[in-house]
Amino acid sequence: MSRKRDQRDHSAARRRLAKERGWTYTDWHPERLQLCAGPLGVDAGKAMAVDAVSGTLDSHWFSVFDCVTDDPSAARTVYLVQLPAVLPLVAVSRHSLAVDTMVPLLKRLVSERPDRHLYEIGDPVYDAVHVVESVDPETAARLLTPAVRGFADDRRWLQWQVEGGYLFYAEPPGPRRGKNDDAHAILTELRSLVDLVEVMDPGLWGEVADADPGVGDGRTGAEEAAGDAEGGMADAVGGAVSDAVPSAGAQSAPGPGSGPSAMARGGPAHTGVYPKGTLPSGFEAWSVRLPDAVVAAPVVCAGTVYVNCSDGRCYALDAMTGAARWSFDAVGALKETPAVADGTVYVVGESGVLYAVGAADGRERWRQRVGHSGAPVVADGLLYVVHHPANLLRDASRIRALDAATGEERWERQLPDGSAAAAAVADGRVYVQGARAQLTAFDAVSGEELWHQGSIASQLSCCTPSVAGGMVCAGTGTGQLCAYDAATGEQLWGAQAAGVVDSTPALTEGLVFVGDSHGGVYAVDGNDGGLLWHLPNRYGASSPAICGSSGWIVSTKYGRRLFKISLSDGVVLWRHALDARGTGPVYADGVVYVGTHAGTVLAVDAETGRKPARARRNLRV
């Protein structure tokens, strides 16, 4: 009974996804399996393609379905994205385990097949973990450009292939996800596969690049018509998604410095300090429910709250009432805080695409593939993103500086190790902490490395640095809070917390405030790291938001309470219960905003913490 109920829920989630996106849902589709039974290694007569969702994304036809057999544990989600032209087989397998035995064995098996060729690109690092099987080495060489290799590896795919008119990818077999996780995964992988097609060499498509998109896709005439119609609908669903080139009449991006800005932790230096503001006349606390979890703190700019949601949309809400102004569909879960500067909102999602969206209307201005990255940071007309590799402790990261108005790359630098943090920018320098707590400073304009503070820590560090008063502060996976000279990188002091320090320290007037994973909140002297006070909580605390003599944190078990505290002694001034684990708090104009994993966005009076007078309402866009 439980298995049948899970199947019904799973199918209902697929139907809901298709309806929301303007795509087509089919509960059983045998023709789909005929296209990929070979790559899946299944008997087309004994397996089934079920819960199929089909449509178009950026003019690329696709189909996503589950391949099921008699063994429930062998179920696999399969993705097909149509190519602009027919290509011979090129299959790419990536292996991270047993490379000394598995990869040589697989290479030998390929070489022994009379109709197949083993292709190697000549890069020892790549060839050591990849097996490329092809019937046409020349096509494999043209296909596996550095852009394609870098993009595909960034997605952590184990195997993908092109054959005939399709790009094919099947997730590893295993139990089906819950309804929310399934939708997130489909949108993220689908966006990535479509983008993979677009980074391939255009010369591969020859003269058929503008051919009828229905050619060779295995659809019936009725399916083609339905798919094309649904694809047209998809362009109008869920907000302002457009092509990379702005449509006619789109608002032009203003120049650097022409408008207000807001981003993670209060600004590019991530100090967590917010300017004093006055509560708007007539303000009443409000609470709205978004369709999915909010796992990154919102930002507030010029009377608008910008919230990234796990449903793949960025929402713009009226800061006074919570009413929706617009939503932008990024097609893939959004789990990093957006950045707002000069009338543009910058959003990066799990699909690895960075979008620039008009702050007033939610219309896309440009997009750029940056890979899975931390929260974007904007300063002096440049946009900084830190790439997060698939294996943080093994693979290296990179930082990129883009022109904030156009998305054009200004510079890119490789980091000494992986990174799970965002950049901090202050006084013409960019600071990035690595996964092993290494800290590096770059010139913000040229990208020249200015200094590097090494580390041999084995525990993962995910803390984004903060900068103020010539000092850089960052926490580590070992529970240390360290301060460095911002100009030279010399360590000034270190302090020890009870738990992991992943939350960004807040800095103000020679004081440092930080929350850890299971010790609570600490206030230390910015001159020597001496402990001033400690507000204990065995469940840890978020990064504090600071304004004047007060601070706001999210703490208690599962992060279900919002606190106001006195910065002078850590005394709790008020507390407010949340409906689920909360994000870090944000202060603006006398109001504190917080999101929760239940999808709630809450706005309360920063002084009193007074609850909303009416019940939470669902958002209507």
Buried (B, 14 or more C-beta within 10 A) or exposed (E): EEEEEBBEBBBEBBBEBBEBBBBBBBEEBEBBBEBBBEBBEBEBEEBBBBBBBBBBBBEBBBBBBBBBBEEBEBBBBBBBBBBBBBBBBBBBBBBEEEEEEBBEEBBEEBEEEEEBBBBBBEEEEBBEBBBBBBBBBEBBBBBBBEEBBBBBBBBEBEBBBBBBBBBBBBBEBEEBBEBBEBBBBBBBBBBBBBBBBBBBEEEBBEEEEEBEBBEBBBBEEEBBEBBBBBBEBBBEBBBBBBEEEBEEEBBEBBEBEEBEBBBBBBBBBBBBBBEEBEEEEEBBBBBBBBBBBBBBBBBBBBEBBBBBBBBBBBBBBBBBEBBBBBBBBBBBBBBBBBBBBBBBBBBBBBBBBBBBBBBBBBBBBBBBBBBBBBBBBBBEBBBBBBBBBBEBBEBBBBBBBBBBBEBEEBBEBEBBBBBBBBBBBBEEBBBBBBBBBBBBBBBBBEBEBBBBBBBEBEEBBBBBBBBBEEBBBBBBBBBBBBBBBBBEBEEBBEBBBBBBBBBBBBBBEEBBBBBBBBBBBBBBBBEEBEEBBBBEBEBBBBBBBBBEEBBBBBBBEEBBBBBBBBBEEBEEBBEBEBBBBBBBBBBBBBBBBBBBBBBBBBBBBBBEBEEBEEEBEEBEB
